[in-house]
Amino acid sequence: MAVDYVVIVAYLAGMLAMGWWGMRRAKSKSDFLVAGRRLGPAMYSGTMAAIVLGGASTIGGVGLGYQYGLSGAWMVFTIGLGILALSLFFSARIARLKVYTVSEMLDLRYGGRAGLISGIVMWAYTLMLAVTSTIAYATIFDVLFDVPRTLAIVIGGTIVVAYSTLGGMWSITITDMVQFVVKTIGVLIILLPVAVVKAGGFSEMKEALPTSYFDPLGIGGETIFTYVLIYTFGMLIGQDIWQRVFTARNDKVARWGGTVSGVYCLAYAIGGAVIGTAAKVMYPTGLGTADEAFARIVKDELPVGVRGLVLAAALAAVMSTSSGALIACATVANNDIWKRLRGLPADSGDGHDEVRGNRLFILVMGAATIVTAIALNNVVEALTVAYNLLVGGLLVPILGGLLWKRGTAEGALASIAVGGLAVVGLMWHYGILANEAVYYGLAASLVTYVVVSLATKATDAAVLANWRDRLAGRGGESETPEAASVAVSQ
């Protein structure tokens, strides 16, 4: 394993070096949080794919393939569908808003009254997403170095916190591009063909496994529907995803670069499911859990050095999601919660003081993420809570604001409150993993939004005019949502 260790250590050292490089470019709030809004198509596509394809998509995707066959691709496939929908239908408008957070978008649309409560819900989602990614280090470092769970979380989490704190989004962008390349080579170019060949080819796989393993709907219609509801719609509204949209140089980059990312995700989904199906042929029994399939096939079937590269690919997948969730969590905590509680505009300042403040929040949120990850054990439950809160609480007011001009601030606030509380109560009643929580919570949020919006005064025409101007790319980030809503009403 000595050569594999060298590959992994060199990779981790490279991540820290890129964090140091990114620190030299992060001279303003825009640089630190959204890479100066300067990414072109190649970098934008790679970083968008990197953030959405994390440990759950790689290790978990292979595990679902091991458990269900080709239909195990549906979880990651619905993530790809979400990125495609976001890119084709919404990303251009989102990019033109020139904001930093989802809550700032809600303030622009509804007149500056929805930011704090939506920020709290989004912060809870991004924190739990960062936690679940950090927990995944335990599995990878256990395979690599046979270290205790707590130490593995601290090592992986500290490296991500370090390079994210140093350079912000510039560091994360450069590291994500490297991680995208490593992940593509390690998983799709190396592990996928090796797994199929070791399993005897597709003909042998079909003979060795039940026909259900090759049924595209074998995982079950209800499960697929739940994946669409949680992951496809979750991709449309998550701060971690929107913050990448904000990095695009222009709306065309956001649309077509994101489309390329979505197609890549679809291919990645199928590749992971095929690897898992091949692993089922090679290891029909003997695995403690389905998620062990990835590590087992890497350890047993790949040569020295190559094994290190593929394990680095798994590490890359986890780190890209972890860093993206961490900077999103810190951005929301600082801009949407802390500043509002202090009575400051969310978009105040753009100099070195702002960089220092956001850097401090990444450090604090990173420490909180590591501590929480050590305390929690169940990744699936934590991730389910995160996406249930996001979709149940924020999907309706965000999409409603983009698509329905009659939606009001009162309707949005009531929708967030009712949807969020309903999801929490239903998870307590039915169980965290029950589908009913997101089904009924989302329905309650939708009904509340429509009824309250129609029962209250329509949004001020001047606020809507300002909103339309920003959607069309007229207006800049120097004008805060609060100031804009005041100015247009005078």
SELUM-82119 format. One record per residue (C-alpha): x, y, z; residue in one letter. Coordinates in steps of 0.25 Angstrom, whole numbers, padded with zeros to 4 digits, always signed. Example, Ala and Ser with C-alpha at 12.3 -4.5 7.8 and 13.67 -1.06 7.14 Angstrom:
BEGIN
+0049-0018+0031a/+0055-0004+0029s/
% end
This chain:
BEGIN
+0000+0000+0000m/+0012+0009+0001a/+0010+0014-0014v/-0005+0016-0011d/-0001+0025+0001y/+0008+0033-0007v/-0003+0036-0017v/-0013+0040-0006i/-0003+0048+0002v/+0001+0056-0011a/-0013+0058-0014y/-0017+0064-0001l/-0004+0073-0001a/-0009+0078-0014g/-0022+0082-0009m/-0016+0090+0002l/-0006+0097-0008a/-0018+0101-0017m/-0024+0107-0004g/-0012+0115-0002w/-0012+0119-0017w/-0027+0123-0016g/-0024+0132-0004m/-0016+0141-0013r/-0028+0143-0022r/-0039+0145-0012a/-0038+0160-0010k/-0053+0164-0009s/-0066+0158-0005k/-0069+0154-0019s/-0056+0147-0021d/-0057+0140-0008f/-0072+0135-0009l/-0074+0134-0024v/-0060+0134-0030a/-0062+0148-0036g/-0074+0143-0044r/-0063+0140-0055r/-0064+0125-0058l/-0064+0121-0073g/-0071+0108-0078p/-0060+0098-0076a/-0058+0102-0061m/-0073+0104-0058y/-0077+0091-0064s/-0066+0083-0056g/-0068+0090-0043t/-0084+0088-0044m/-0082+0073-0047a/-0072+0072-0035a/-0081+0078-0025i/-0093+0070-0028v/-0086+0057-0029l/-0081+0054-0015g/-0079+0042-0007g/-0093+0038-0007a/-0093+0038-0022s/-0080+0030-0023t/-0080+0021-0012i/-0095+0021-0010g/-0098+0020-0025g/-0089+0007-0026v/-0096+0002-0013g/-0110+0004-0020l/-0105-0003-0032g/-0100-0015-0023y/-0113-0016-0016q/-0123-0013-0028y/-0115-0014-0041g/-0116-0004-0052l/-0128+0003-0046s/-0119+0007-0035g/-0115+0018-0044a/-0128+0026-0041w/-0123+0033-0029m/-0111+0040-0036v/-0119+0040-0049f/-0130+0049-0042t/-0119+0058-0038i/-0114+0060-0052g/-0129+0063-0056l/-0129+0074-0046g/-0117+0080-0051i/-0122+0079-0065l/-0135+0086-0061a/-0128+0097-0053l/-0119+0100-0065s/-0129+0100-0076l/-0140+0107-0069f/-0135+0115-0057f/-0120+0117-0057s/-0120+0129-0067a/-0129+0137-0058r/-0123+0133-0045i/-0109+0137-0051a/-0114+0151-0055r/-0119+0154-0041l/-0105+0157-0036k/-0108+0152-0022v/-0100+0143-0012y/-0111+0135-0006t/-0125+0129-0009v/-0130+0137+0003s/-0126+0150-0004e/-0134+0145-0016m/-0146+0144-0008l/-0144+0158-0002d/-0143+0163-0016l/-0156+0156-0020r/-0164+0158-0008y/-0159+0172-0004g/-0149+0169+0007g/-0157+0161+0017r/-0154+0146+0015a/-0139+0146+0017g/-0137+0142+0031l/-0147+0131+0033i/-0142+0125+0019s/-0128+0127+0023g/-0130+0119+0036i/-0136+0107+0028v/-0125+0108+0017m/-0114+0108+0028w/-0120+0096+0034a/-0120+0089+0021y/-0106+0093+0017t/-0100+0089+0031l/-0106+0075+0030m/-0101+0074+0016l/-0087+0077+0020a/-0088+0068+0032v/-0092+0056+0024t/-0081+0058+0014s/-0071+0059+0026t/-0076+0046+0032i/-0072+0040+0019a/-0057+0042+0022y/-0058+0031+0032a/-0061+0021+0022t/-0050+0025+0012i/-0039+0027+0022f/-0042+0014+0029d/-0040+0007+0016v/-0027+0016+0013l/-0020+0016+0026f/-0028+0008+0036d/-0030+0019+0046v/-0041+0021+0056p/-0054+0028+0051r/-0053+0041+0059t/-0038+0043+0055l/-0043+0040+0040a/-0054+0051+0041i/-0044+0061+0048v/-0033+0059+0037i/-0043+0060+0025g/-0051+0071+0031g/-0038+0079+0035t/-0033+0079+0021i/-0046+0083+0014v/-0047+0094+0025v/-0033+0099+0023a/-0033+0101+0008y/-0048+0106+0008s/-0044+0117+0019t/-0031+0121+0011l/-0037+0124-0002g/-0052+0123-0002g/-0059+0120-0015m/-0046+0122-0023w/-0039+0111-0015s/-0051+0102-0016i/-0053+0104-0031t/-0038+0100-0034i/-0039+0088-0025t/-0052+0084-0031d/-0047+0084-0045m/-0035+0075-0040v/-0045+0066-0033q/-0054+0066-0045f/-0043+0060-0054v/-0038+0050-0043v/-0052+0046-0041k/-0055+0044-0056t/-0042+0036-0058i/-0043+0028-0046g/-0057+0024-0046v/-0062+0024-0061l/-0049+0022-0068i/-0042+0012-0059i/-0052+0005-0049l/-0064+0004-0059l/-0057-0005-0069p/-0049-0013-0059v/-0061-0016-0052a/-0069-0021-0064v/-0057-0029-0069v/-0055-0036-0055k/-0069-0039-0055a/-0068-0047-0068g/-0075-0036-0077g/-0089-0033-0078f/-0094-0046-0083s/-0088-0053-0071e/-0094-0043-0062m/-0108-0045-0068k/-0106-0060-0066e/-0101-0059-0052a/-0112-0049-0046l/-0127-0049-0046p/-0134-0042-0057t/-0139-0031-0047s/-0124-0026-0047y/-0126-0021-0062f/-0140-0016-0060d/-0139+0000-0061p/-0151+0001-0051l/-0146-0010-0042g/-0144-0001-0030i/-0159+0002-0030g/-0167+0013-0035g/-0170+0020-0021e/-0155+0020-0019t/-0152+0027-0032i/-0163+0037-0030f/-0157+0040-0016t/-0144+0042-0022y/-0149+0052-0032v/-0157+0060-0021l/-0145+0061-0012i/-0133+0061-0021y/-0138+0067-0035t/-0145+0078-0028f/-0134+0079-0017g/-0124+0083-0028m/-0133+0094-0032l/-0133+0102-0019i/-0121+0098-0011g/-0111+0109-0007q/-0099+0100-0010d/-0104+0099-0024i/-0108+0113-0026w/-0095+0118-0021q/-0089+0111-0033r/-0098+0117-0042v/-0094+0131-0037f/-0080+0128-0041t/-0083+0128-0056a/-0077+0138-0065r/-0091+0141-0071n/-0105+0134-0073d/-0100+0126-0085k/-0089+0120-0077v/-0099+0117-0066a/-0109+0110-0076r/-0100+0102-0085w/-0089+0099-0076g/-0099+0094-0066g/-0106+0086-0077t/-0092+0079-0079v/-0091+0076-0064s/-0105+0070-0064g/-0102+0061-0076v/-0089+0057-0069y/-0097+0053-0056c/-0106+0044-0064l/-0094+0037-0070a/-0088+0036-0056y/-0101+0030-0050a/-0101+0019-0060i/-0086+0016-0058g/-0088+0015-0043g/-0099+0005-0044a/-0092-0004-0054v/-0080-0004-0045i/-0089-0008-0034g/-0096-0019-0042t/-0082-0025-0046a/-0078-0025-0031a/-0091-0033-0028k/-0086-0044-0038v/-0072-0044-0032m/-0077-0043-0017y/-0091-0049-0016p/-0089-0050-0001t/-0080-0046+0009g/-0081-0031+0009l/-0086-0025+0022g/-0094-0014+0015t/-0096-0010+0000a/-0088+0002+0002d/-0076-0006+0004e/-0076-0011-0010a/-0068+0001-0015f/-0056-0001-0005a/-0056-0016-0007r/-0055-0016-0022i/-0044-0005-0022v/-0036-0013-0011k/-0037-0026-0018d/-0037-0023-0033e/-0028-0012-0035l/-0013-0011-0036p/-0004-0003-0027v/-0004+0012-0030g/-0016+0011-0039v/-0023+0007-0026r/-0018+0019-0019g/-0023+0028-0031l/-0037+0022-0030v/-0038+0024-0015l/-0033+0038-0017a/-0045+0039-0027a/-0055+0035-0016a/-0048+0045-0007l/-0049+0055-0017a/-0064+0053-0018a/-0066+0054-0003v/-0057+0067-0003m/-0064+0074-0014s/-0078+0073-0008t/-0073+0076+0006s/-0065+0088+0002s/-0077+0093-0006g/-0087+0091+0006a/-0077+0097+0016l/-0076+0110+0008i/-0091+0111+0006a/-0094+0108+0020c/-0084+0120+0024a/-0090+0129+0014t/-0104+0127+0019v/-0100+0128+0034a/-0092+0141+0031n/-0101+0148+0021n/-0115+0143+0024d/-0115+0141+0039i/-0104+0148+0046w/-0104+0161+0038k/-0119+0162+0039r/-0120+0159+0054l/-0110+0171+0055r/-0119+0180+0046g/-0109+0180+0035l/-0112+0179+0020p/-0108+0165+0015a/-0100+0171+0004d/-0092+0181+0012s/-0078+0183+0008g/-0069+0177-0002d/-0054+0179+0003g/-0044+0172+0012h/-0053+0173+0024d/-0064+0165+0017e/-0053+0154+0013v/-0048+0153+0027r/-0063+0152+0032g/-0067+0141+0023n/-0053+0134+0025r/-0056+0134+0040l/-0070+0128+0038f/-0065+0117+0029i/-0055+0113+0040l/-0066+0114+0051v/-0076+0106+0042m/-0065+0096+0039g/-0062+0093+0053a/-0077+0091+0056a/-0078+0082+0044t/-0067+0073+0049i/-0072+0073+0064v/-0086+0069+0059t/-0081+0059+0049a/-0073+0052+0061i/-0086+0052+0069a/-0095+0046+0058l/-0095+0032+0052n/-0106+0031+0042n/-0102+0038+0029v/-0115+0034+0022v/-0124+0040+0033e/-0116+0053+0033a/-0117+0054+0018l/-0132+0051+0018t/-0134+0062+0029v/-0126+0072+0021a/-0134+0070+0008y/-0148+0069+0014n/-0146+0082+0021l/-0141+0088+0008l/-0152+0083-0001v/-0163+0084+0009g/-0160+0098+0014g/-0154+0105+0002l/-0157+0099-0011l/-0171+0105-0012v/-0168+0120-0009p/-0155+0119-0018i/-0161+0113-0030l/-0174+0121-0027g/-0166+0134-0027g/-0160+0131-0040l/-0172+0126-0047l/-0185+0133-0041w/-0185+0148-0040k/-0197+0147-0030r/-0189+0141-0019g/-0187+0150-0007t/-0178+0151+0004a/-0188+0147+0014e/-0191+0135+0006g/-0176+0131+0005a/-0174+0133+0020l/-0186+0125+0023a/-0182+0114+0013s/-0168+0113+0019i/-0173+0112+0033a/-0184+0102+0031v/-0176+0093+0021g/-0164+0093+0030g/-0172+0090+0043l/-0181+0080+0036a/-0168+0072+0031v/-0162+0072+0045v/-0175+0067+0051g/-0177+0057+0040l/-0163+0051+0042m/-0165+0050+0057w/-0179+0043+0054h/-0175+0034+0043y/-0160+0033+0044g/-0149+0040+0038i/-0148+0031+0026l/-0163+0031+0023a/-0167+0037+0010n/-0180+0043+0016e/-0172+0054+0022a/-0168+0061+0009v/-0181+0057+0002y/-0190+0063+0012y/-0181+0074+0016g/-0179+0079+0002l/-0194+0079-0001a/-0197+0087+0012a/-0186+0097+0007s/-0193+0098-0006l/-0207+0100-0001v/-0203+0110+0009t/-0195+0118-0001y/-0206+0119-0011v/-0217+0122-0001v/-0210+0132+0007v/-0204+0139-0005s/-0218+0140-0011l/-0224+0145+0003a/-0213+0156+0004t/-0210+0169-0003k/-0202+0167-0016a/-0187+0170-0016t/-0185+0185-0019d/-0184+0188-0033a/-0170+0195-0031a/-0164+0183-0024v/-0169+0174-0036l/-0163+0184-0046a/-0150+0184-0039n/-0150+0169-0039w/-0153+0168-0054r/-0141+0178-0056d/-0132+0169-0048r/-0136+0157-0055l/-0133+0164-0068a/-0119+0167-0064g/-0122+0182-0061r/-0117+0186-0047g/-0104+0181-0040g/-0100+0174-0027e/-0096+0188-0021s/-0111+0190-0019e/-0116+0182-0007t/-0129+0175-0008p/-0134+0184+0004e/-0129+0197-0002a/-0135+0193-0015a/-0149+0190-0009s/-0148+0204-0001v/-0144+0212-0014a/-0154+0206-0023v/-0165+0209-0013s/-0162+0224-0011q/
% end
